């Protein structure tokens, strides 16, 4: 008996042409006796459309080709259903696939997405929105905002905006953080809300993070001088530094003295003064090597 697979592909993610990828997925499905249904996202009613395809087709897995935003959308569409999600990284932000150590080659990724075992992964809820990977307040969110408004995509787009963002960076903000029955105050340039360890560039920001431990980390960067940025980017995250504080918890509240730019999983979410955060333990099943 053939097993059903729903293949959700974001045709515009990462500015990459997906026709070869779709062809490779169809060929793999045929060779391995899977019944494949392809759904291309449009940006309109995608969650509802994916849910109705799921109800009709009853797939045992959903394979997603896109970046973190597409994966998150599928996870939200499936939050009432017990289904394994396989990832084919194909976005401008592929942070989750980097953190899961998914290979870069399409053949190995197809085997993992279709056939491999899975972990039950946590998600984070921030002001009612879901985060699967890394969200942050401050400098990196400014970068995401500038990147979204620019015409240059990919690595050079980020590099260009990093320079602009550092040049224009706002004053540090004062954050009052309630977590683990304590209230602390820090002057910060950036606060990362981390479900995992590293950004899509491979930069480790949360060395002790695990995606299925029922906890998230607040990584508070008090200063961001070029020496510290250099250390973080080269993978030498100085966790014993006075400039960095890490709080591990399952719920927290952050209040800031002025509205600070905020992003979730690479998507700019405006300037915020208050964040309510809690963990959603074992929220989705993700195929891993």
Beta strands, then each sheet from edge to edge (+ up, - down):
strand 1: 3-9
strand 2: 34-40
strand 3: 61-66
strand 4: 84-89
strand 5: 118-126
strand 6: 129-131
strand 7: 134-138
strand 8: 173-179
strand 9: 182-188
strand 10: 190-194
strand 11: 216-221
strand 12: 244-249
strand 13: 251-264
strand 14: 267-287
sheet 1: 2+ 1+ 3+ 4+ 14+ 5- 6+
sheet 2: 2+ 1+ 3+ 4+ 14+ 13- 7+ 10- 11+ 12-
sheet 3: 2+ 1+ 3+ 4+ 14+ 13- 8+ 9-
end
